[in-house]
Amino acid sequence: MKKQTLFVAEEGGYAGYRIPAAIALPGNRVVVFCEGRLGGLSDYGTIHILARVSTDGGETFGRVFLVAADGENTVGNPCPVFDRETGVLHLLLNGNLKDGGEAEILAGRAPRRVFSTCSEDGGATWLPLRDLTGAAKAPNWTWHAMGPGHGLQLRTGRLLMPCNHALSRDVDPRVRYVSHAMYSDDHGKTWKVGADVGPDTNECSLAELPDGRVYINMRSYRGEGCRTSAISSDGGETWGEISPERLLPDPVCQGSVLAMGERLLFTNPASALRRENLTLKQSRDLGKTWSAAAVIHPGPAAYSDLAALPGGRVGCAYECGHGTDASAAYQQIQWAVFEKTMGEEFL
């Protein structure tokens, strides 16, 4: 396992860097996105989307550059997907007022928006933000969040993005989070919203299984101390029953799933209590059972995103740090690369 640091808190003019998302493109290009938070580690305030690009398959990365901003407001939750048919890299995002954070949004007192932008040159330059809120949010939703992490292009050509939302208090007084997916069948020109996966599920990640079904792995608020999952047989439009993933303990945090041939790979802080011990796990039976493959970072760690690299390698962008204070997991964003061995294990 090779590691390097991509973003460090209080360097480059930003108080902190959070919410990594990674994607591999043709031509040995890899793009790692994150939020650059100007005023501190808060989830709202003046927040920009930043990126670094690798042109050698994730071995080295170029400079940090700005992808998207909305004045002094928040732009966050980067969720990229590459359209192999058009060669366009799409990036879906969320936005809100700098002083209108999650609590205000859930209470219906502040807006939450959905944006998209795209790049036709492998992530080097980006078009202005396009507002997708009308298509991406139902009228009775308050909260909406993309991913965060990568989206998918299915074998059918459909672009499929992981999302979650919450209903207004007059519809759901408990204000429960609900995972769902949104999809485009016309290369990102228009988007549609799929059915709810189920209540008390939140940030999620998607993988297409060998038989074409879609697996969704979700952050859970069900009090079971683990992830949850479900399966779609119609490209993410509807979902089957939610199952607890008891072999994937989780401290109510984001995680990332990636399909690699017949296997699924998964990363998260593998603890039911704290954001620590970021671990890569693998399943050889399409998510029925899981085994640990590698501990990426044994100390404080939080969000992560996996990417399939050239040559059967796997990359992971992840938040981590050292110490015991509440912000220790967000000191930096690192990049790890796992080499594939003959036994198809990752070391």
One Martini backbone bead per residue (centre of mass of N, CA, C, O) as a GRO file, in nm:
protein
  347
    1MET     BB    1   0.093   0.039   0.026
    2LYS     BB    2   0.043   0.363  -0.097
    3LYS     BB    3   0.118   0.696   0.030
    4GLN     BB    4  -0.046   1.028   0.025
    5THR     BB    5  -0.074   1.377   0.052
    6LEU     BB    6  -0.322   1.621  -0.060
    7PHE     BB    7  -0.452   1.749   0.212
    8VAL     BB    8  -0.411   2.030   0.449
    9ALA     BB    9  -0.483   2.181   0.713
   10GLU     BB   10  -0.407   2.524   0.682
   11GLU     BB   11  -0.355   2.493   0.377
   12GLY     BB   12  -0.406   2.705   0.102
   13GLY     BB   13  -0.638   2.893   0.269
   14TYR     BB   14  -0.762   2.657   0.441
   15ALA     BB   15  -0.890   2.520   0.729
   16GLY     BB   16  -1.026   2.278   0.555
   17TYR     BB   17  -1.067   1.926   0.445
   18ARG     BB   18  -1.340   1.756   0.277
   19ILE     BB   19  -1.501   1.519   0.108
   20PRO     BB   20  -1.406   1.281  -0.071
   21ALA     BB   21  -1.349   1.221  -0.433
   22ALA     BB   22  -1.311   0.952  -0.678
   23ILE     BB   23  -1.170   0.919  -1.024
   24ALA     BB   24  -1.130   0.723  -1.311
   25LEU     BB   25  -0.972   0.764  -1.629
   26PRO     BB   26  -0.874   0.782  -1.916
   27GLY     BB   27  -0.529   0.800  -1.958
   28ASN     BB   28  -0.441   0.782  -1.641
   29ARG     BB   29  -0.663   0.939  -1.497
   30VAL     BB   30  -0.705   1.122  -1.181
   31VAL     BB   31  -0.967   1.241  -0.960
   32VAL     BB   32  -0.962   1.459  -0.668
   33PHE     BB   33  -1.201   1.561  -0.445
   34CYS     BB   34  -1.310   1.853  -0.244
   35GLU     BB   35  -1.356   2.042   0.038
   36GLY     BB   36  -1.310   2.394   0.094
   37ARG     BB   37  -1.277   2.539   0.417
   38LEU     BB   38  -1.248   2.859   0.531
   39GLY     BB   39  -1.369   2.898   0.846
   40GLY     BB   40  -1.378   2.576   0.889
   41LEU     BB   41  -1.541   2.259   0.973
   42SER     BB   42  -1.800   2.334   0.890
   43ASP     BB   43  -2.082   2.248   0.680
   44TYR     BB   44  -2.091   2.562   0.679
   45GLY     BB   45  -2.031   2.830   0.454
   46THR     BB   46  -1.736   2.882   0.293
   47ILE     BB   47  -1.747   2.655   0.013
   48HIS     BB   48  -1.538   2.461  -0.192
   49ILE     BB   49  -1.438   2.306  -0.494
   50LEU     BB   50  -1.176   2.074  -0.528
   51ALA     BB   51  -0.866   1.966  -0.708
   52ARG     BB   52  -0.676   1.675  -0.827
   53VAL     BB   53  -0.446   1.561  -1.085
   54SER     BB   54  -0.372   1.259  -1.251
   55THR     BB   55  -0.141   1.117  -1.523
   56ASP     BB   56  -0.028   0.825  -1.357
   57GLY     BB   57  -0.252   0.651  -1.197
   58GLY     BB   58  -0.191   0.782  -0.889
   59GLU     BB   59   0.112   0.858  -0.819
   60THR     BB   60   0.062   1.163  -0.904
   61PHE     BB   61  -0.003   1.520  -0.838
   62GLY     BB   62  -0.125   1.810  -0.889
   63ARG     BB   63  -0.252   2.086  -0.833
   64VAL     BB   64  -0.459   2.291  -0.672
   65PHE     BB   65  -0.807   2.349  -0.773
   66LEU     BB   66  -1.084   2.516  -0.888
   67VAL     BB   67  -1.423   2.415  -0.963
   68ALA     BB   68  -1.634   2.541  -0.732
   69ALA     BB   69  -1.859   2.827  -0.671
   70ASP     BB   70  -2.081   3.055  -0.442
   71GLY     BB   71  -1.927   3.265  -0.327
   72GLU     BB   72  -2.009   3.258   0.024
   73ASN     BB   73  -2.113   2.985  -0.012
   74THR     BB   74  -2.219   2.654  -0.039
   75VAL     BB   75  -2.018   2.387  -0.186
   76GLY     BB   76  -2.095   2.030  -0.207
   77ASN     BB   77  -2.085   1.701  -0.241
   78PRO     BB   78  -1.906   1.531  -0.428
   79CYS     BB   79  -2.024   1.363  -0.752
   80PRO     BB   80  -1.884   1.156  -0.974
   81VAL     BB   81  -1.915   1.088  -1.341
   82PHE     BB   82  -1.840   0.877  -1.619
   83ASP     BB   83  -1.885   0.903  -1.973
   84ARG     BB   84  -1.786   0.669  -2.207
   85GLU     BB   85  -1.952   0.777  -2.464
   86THR     BB   86  -1.861   1.104  -2.439
   87GLY     BB   87  -1.620   1.193  -2.226
   88VAL     BB   88  -1.777   1.297  -1.974
   89LEU     BB   89  -1.742   1.478  -1.670
   90HIS     BB   90  -1.942   1.454  -1.395
   91LEU     BB   91  -2.070   1.693  -1.136
   92LEU     BB   92  -2.235   1.661  -0.835
   93LEU     BB   93  -2.412   1.896  -0.615
   94ASN     BB   94  -2.433   2.116  -0.335
   95GLY     BB   95  -2.637   2.392  -0.189
   96ASN     BB   96  -2.596   2.681   0.037
   97LEU     BB   97  -2.608   2.894   0.267
   98LYS     BB   98  -2.372   3.007   0.484
   99ASP     BB   99  -2.626   3.039   0.718
  100GLY     BB  100  -2.773   2.750   0.596
  101GLY     BB  101  -2.785   2.480   0.743
  102GLU     BB  102  -2.913   2.179   0.825
  103ALA     BB  103  -3.111   2.275   1.043
  104GLU     BB  104  -3.251   2.491   0.863
  105ILE     BB  105  -3.336   2.302   0.636
  106LEU     BB  106  -3.506   2.094   0.804
  107ALA     BB  107  -3.697   2.343   0.906
  108GLY     BB  108  -3.753   2.530   0.637
  109ARG     BB  109  -3.546   2.809   0.648
  110ALA     BB  110  -3.368   2.682   0.411
  111PRO     BB  111  -3.200   2.620   0.130
  112ARG     BB  112  -3.156   2.341  -0.108
  113ARG     BB  113  -2.928   2.246  -0.360
  114VAL     BB  114  -2.870   2.138  -0.707
  115PHE     BB  115  -2.578   2.057  -0.895
  116SER     BB  116  -2.394   2.099  -1.208
  117THR     BB  117  -2.102   1.978  -1.381
  118CYS     BB  118  -1.846   1.981  -1.648
  119SER     BB  119  -1.595   1.781  -1.833
  120GLU     BB  120  -1.394   1.752  -2.153
  121ASP     BB  121  -1.072   1.735  -2.005
  122GLY     BB  122  -1.034   1.550  -1.743
  123GLY     BB  123  -1.072   1.801  -1.516
  124ALA     BB  124  -0.935   2.083  -1.593
  125THR     BB  125  -1.220   2.193  -1.687
  126TRP     BB  126  -1.524   2.398  -1.612
  127LEU     BB  127  -1.840   2.454  -1.599
  128PRO     BB  128  -2.091   2.609  -1.506
  129LEU     BB  129  -2.335   2.607  -1.299
  130ARG     BB  130  -2.619   2.386  -1.270
  131ASP     BB  131  -2.958   2.380  -1.196
  132LEU     BB  132  -3.137   2.078  -1.047
  133THR     BB  133  -3.359   2.107  -0.827
  134GLY     BB  134  -3.634   2.053  -0.975
  135ALA     BB  135  -3.546   1.746  -1.049
  136ALA     BB  136  -3.409   1.643  -0.758
  137LYS     BB  137  -3.659   1.774  -0.594
  138ALA     BB  138  -3.910   1.753  -0.399
  139PRO     BB  139  -4.136   1.973  -0.264
  140ASN     BB  140  -4.125   1.804   0.037
  141TRP     BB  141  -3.827   1.867   0.049
  142THR     BB  142  -3.538   1.972   0.216
  143TRP     BB  143  -3.327   1.771   0.209
  144HIS     BB  144  -3.008   1.725   0.023
  145ALA     BB  145  -2.774   1.457  -0.095
  146MET     BB  146  -2.489   1.381  -0.230
  147GLY     BB  147  -2.370   1.096  -0.142
  148PRO     BB  148  -2.070   1.087  -0.121
  149GLY     BB  149  -1.901   1.027  -0.416
  150HIS     BB  150  -1.934   0.805  -0.653
  151GLY     BB  151  -2.067   0.714  -0.944
  152LEU     BB  152  -2.251   0.558  -1.221
  153GLN     BB  153  -2.211   0.347  -1.511
  154LEU     BB  154  -2.394   0.148  -1.668
  155ARG     BB  155  -2.419  -0.088  -1.917
  156THR     BB  156  -2.668   0.081  -2.044
  157GLY     BB  157  -2.564   0.405  -1.977
  158ARG     BB  158  -2.653   0.481  -1.713
  159LEU     BB  159  -2.674   0.737  -1.482
  160LEU     BB  160  -2.580   0.689  -1.129
  161MET     BB  161  -2.686   0.840  -0.814
  162PRO     BB  162  -2.619   0.904  -0.491
  163CYS     BB  163  -2.871   0.968  -0.229
  164ASN     BB  164  -3.045   1.206  -0.005
  165HIS     BB  165  -3.329   1.272   0.221
  166ALA     BB  166  -3.588   1.502   0.353
  167LEU     BB  167  -3.873   1.579   0.500
  168SER     BB  168  -4.100   1.764   0.598
  169ARG     BB  169  -4.250   1.808   0.906
  170ASP     BB  170  -4.553   1.778   0.798
  171VAL     BB  171  -4.483   1.480   0.694
  172ASP     BB  172  -4.215   1.430   0.898
  173PRO     BB  173  -4.159   1.481   1.229
  174ARG     BB  174  -3.881   1.306   1.252
  175VAL     BB  175  -3.676   1.356   1.029
  176ARG     BB  176  -3.592   1.136   0.815
  177TYR     BB  177  -3.371   0.971   0.645
  178VAL     BB  178  -3.333   0.905   0.276
  179SER     BB  179  -3.254   0.694   0.039
  180HIS     BB  180  -3.141   0.741  -0.307
  181ALA     BB  181  -3.175   0.780  -0.664
  182MET     BB  182  -3.031   0.917  -0.963
  183TYR     BB  183  -3.107   0.955  -1.325
  184SER     BB  184  -2.960   0.911  -1.663
  185ASP     BB  185  -3.051   0.855  -2.030
  186ASP     BB  186  -2.895   1.145  -2.162
  187HIS     BB  187  -2.606   1.232  -2.056
  188GLY     BB  188  -2.715   1.466  -1.838
  189LYS     BB  189  -2.955   1.645  -1.935
  190THR     BB  190  -3.142   1.460  -1.760
  191TRP     BB  191  -3.330   1.398  -1.447
  192LYS     BB  192  -3.418   1.134  -1.216
  193VAL     BB  193  -3.615   0.999  -0.950
  194GLY     BB  194  -3.613   0.759  -0.734
  195ALA     BB  195  -3.692   0.553  -0.504
  196ASP     BB  196  -3.709   0.471  -0.200
  197VAL     BB  197  -3.539   0.271   0.020
  198GLY     BB  198  -3.546   0.402   0.325
  199PRO     BB  199  -3.558   0.470   0.641
  200ASP     BB  200  -3.274   0.559   0.816
  201THR     BB  201  -3.108   0.663   0.567
  202ASN     BB  202  -2.813   0.776   0.387
  203GLU     BB  203  -2.530   0.778   0.301
  204CYS     BB  204  -2.419   0.649  -0.025
  205SER     BB  205  -2.334   0.349  -0.224
  206LEU     BB  206  -2.246   0.210  -0.550
  207ALA     BB  207  -2.302  -0.112  -0.734
  208GLU     BB  208  -2.241  -0.324  -1.002
  209LEU     BB  209  -2.334  -0.626  -1.078
  210PRO     BB  210  -2.279  -0.889  -1.290
  211ASP     BB  211  -2.616  -0.906  -1.343
  212GLY     BB  212  -2.704  -0.574  -1.317
  213ARG     BB  213  -2.739  -0.517  -1.048
  214VAL     BB  214  -2.791  -0.298  -0.760
  215TYR     BB  215  -2.584  -0.186  -0.500
  216ILE     BB  216  -2.658  -0.056  -0.169
  217ASN     BB  217  -2.470   0.143   0.068
  218MET     BB  218  -2.555   0.251   0.410
  219ARG     BB  219  -2.617   0.478   0.622
  220SER     BB  220  -2.728   0.443   0.969
  221TYR     BB  221  -3.031   0.507   1.200
  222ARG     BB  222  -3.108   0.205   1.352
  223GLY     BB  223  -2.912   0.113   1.599
  224GLU     BB  224  -2.692  -0.136   1.493
  225GLY     BB  225  -2.381  -0.055   1.424
  226CYS     BB  226  -2.436  -0.057   1.100
  227ARG     BB  227  -2.484  -0.124   0.797
  228THR     BB  228  -2.675  -0.097   0.492
  229SER     BB  229  -2.881  -0.275   0.239
  230ALA     BB  230  -2.959  -0.307  -0.121
  231ILE     BB  231  -3.162  -0.403  -0.415
  232SER     BB  232  -3.161  -0.356  -0.774
  233SER     BB  233  -3.348  -0.455  -1.089
  234ASP     BB  234  -3.386  -0.130  -1.230
  235GLY     BB  235  -3.142   0.082  -1.208
  236GLY     BB  236  -3.252   0.247  -0.931
  237GLU     BB  237  -3.571   0.290  -0.912
  238THR     BB  238  -3.585   0.037  -0.723
  239TRP     BB  239  -3.621  -0.146  -0.400
  240GLY     BB  240  -3.549  -0.360  -0.176
  241GLU     BB  241  -3.482  -0.489   0.105
  242ILE     BB  242  -3.346  -0.407   0.401
  243SER     BB  243  -3.011  -0.480   0.523
  244PRO     BB  244  -2.799  -0.573   0.753
  245GLU     BB  245  -2.434  -0.514   0.799
  246ARG     BB  246  -2.274  -0.685   1.047
  247LEU     BB  247  -1.972  -0.688   0.904
  248LEU     BB  248  -2.024  -0.352   0.906
  249PRO     BB  249  -1.917  -0.149   1.103
  250ASP     BB  250  -2.062   0.174   1.231
  251PRO     BB  251  -2.050   0.534   1.342
  252VAL     BB  252  -2.208   0.702   1.155
  253CYS     BB  253  -2.099   0.698   0.836
  254GLN     BB  254  -1.924   0.710   0.567
  255GLY     BB  255  -1.896   0.514   0.256
  256SER     BB  256  -1.736   0.273   0.021
  257VAL     BB  257  -1.813   0.123  -0.300
  258LEU     BB  258  -1.667  -0.148  -0.515
  259ALA     BB  259  -1.642  -0.294  -0.824
  260MET     BB  260  -1.438  -0.611  -0.888
  261GLY     BB  261  -1.590  -0.792  -1.064
  262GLU     BB  262  -1.673  -1.043  -0.828
  263ARG     BB  263  -1.616  -0.803  -0.637
  264LEU     BB  264  -1.634  -0.630  -0.326
  265LEU     BB  265  -1.556  -0.310  -0.202
  266PHE     BB  266  -1.481  -0.157   0.131
  267THR     BB  267  -1.507   0.162   0.312
  268ASN     BB  268  -1.446   0.241   0.667
  269PRO     BB  269  -1.503   0.297   0.993
  270ALA     BB  270  -1.433   0.003   1.185
  271SER     BB  271  -1.677   0.117   1.397
  272ALA     BB  272  -1.942   0.156   1.637
  273LEU     BB  273  -1.821   0.435   1.792
  274ARG     BB  274  -1.578   0.544   1.601
  275ARG     BB  275  -1.372   0.750   1.398
  276GLU     BB  276  -1.194   0.468   1.298
  277ASN     BB  277  -1.029   0.234   1.136
  278LEU     BB  278  -0.963   0.229   0.835
  279THR     BB  279  -1.116  -0.016   0.610
  280LEU     BB  280  -1.059  -0.280   0.391
  281LYS     BB  281  -1.309  -0.468   0.224
  282GLN     BB  282  -1.430  -0.799   0.115
  283SER     BB  283  -1.643  -0.958  -0.140
  284ARG     BB  284  -1.726  -1.289  -0.297
  285ASP     BB  285  -2.076  -1.271  -0.248
  286LEU     BB  286  -2.225  -0.996  -0.298
  287GLY     BB  287  -2.245  -0.909   0.033
  288LYS     BB  288  -2.289  -1.147   0.238
  289THR     BB  289  -1.976  -1.134   0.291
  290TRP     BB  290  -1.689  -1.027   0.500
  291SER     BB  291  -1.341  -0.920   0.470
  292ALA     BB  292  -1.039  -0.830   0.569
  293ALA     BB  293  -0.765  -0.665   0.391
  294ALA     BB  294  -0.712  -0.358   0.517
  295VAL     BB  295  -0.546  -0.120   0.705
  296ILE     BB  296  -0.517   0.214   0.646
  297HIS     BB  297  -0.618   0.360   0.933
  298PRO     BB  298  -0.606   0.332   1.286
  299GLY     BB  299  -0.700   0.600   1.338
  300PRO     BB  300  -0.840   0.875   1.275
  301ALA     BB  301  -1.144   0.848   1.068
  302ALA     BB  302  -1.366   0.879   0.778
  303TYR     BB  303  -1.398   0.962   0.487
  304SER     BB  304  -1.442   0.789   0.159
  305ASP     BB  305  -1.292   0.678  -0.171
  306LEU     BB  306  -1.319   0.467  -0.447
  307ALA     BB  307  -1.089   0.347  -0.715
  308ALA     BB  308  -1.034   0.224  -1.036
  309LEU     BB  309  -0.731   0.124  -1.159
  310PRO     BB  310  -0.488   0.056  -1.336
  311GLY     BB  311  -0.399  -0.285  -1.322
  312GLY     BB  312  -0.600  -0.359  -1.067
  313ARG     BB  313  -0.606  -0.122  -0.899
  314VAL     BB  314  -0.655   0.070  -0.585
  315GLY     BB  315  -0.812   0.366  -0.474
  316CYS     BB  316  -0.792   0.598  -0.177
  317ALA     BB  317  -0.979   0.854  -0.040
  318TYR     BB  318  -0.903   1.010   0.290
  319GLU     BB  319  -0.977   1.076   0.617
  320CYS     BB  320  -0.726   1.197   0.859
  321GLY     BB  321  -0.533   1.135   1.175
  322HIS     BB  322  -0.417   1.268   1.497
  323GLY     BB  323  -0.548   1.194   1.806
  324THR     BB  324  -0.838   1.306   2.038
  325ASP     BB  325  -0.987   1.508   1.907
  326ALA     BB  326  -1.268   1.583   1.717
  327SER     BB  327  -1.071   1.673   1.452
  328ALA     BB  328  -0.861   1.444   1.380
  329ALA     BB  329  -1.003   1.314   1.113
  330TYR     BB  330  -0.953   1.626   0.956
  331GLN     BB  331  -0.641   1.700   0.885
  332GLN     BB  332  -0.658   1.506   0.621
  333ILE     BB  333  -0.598   1.401   0.279
  334GLN     BB  334  -0.556   1.084   0.151
  335TRP     BB  335  -0.361   0.846  -0.059
  336ALA     BB  336  -0.426   0.512  -0.163
  337VAL     BB  337  -0.250   0.219  -0.297
  338PHE     BB  338  -0.345  -0.095  -0.434
  339GLU     BB  339  -0.203  -0.392  -0.506
  340LYS     BB  340  -0.218  -0.658  -0.723
  341THR     BB  341  -0.213  -0.991  -0.675
  342MET     BB  342  -0.231  -1.320  -0.753
  343GLY     BB  343  -0.450  -1.356  -0.504
  344GLU     BB  344  -0.636  -1.096  -0.493
  345GLU     BB  345  -0.496  -0.919  -0.289
  346PHE     BB  346  -0.453  -0.653  -0.047
  347LEU     BB  347  -0.146  -0.463   0.080
   0.00000   0.00000   0.00000
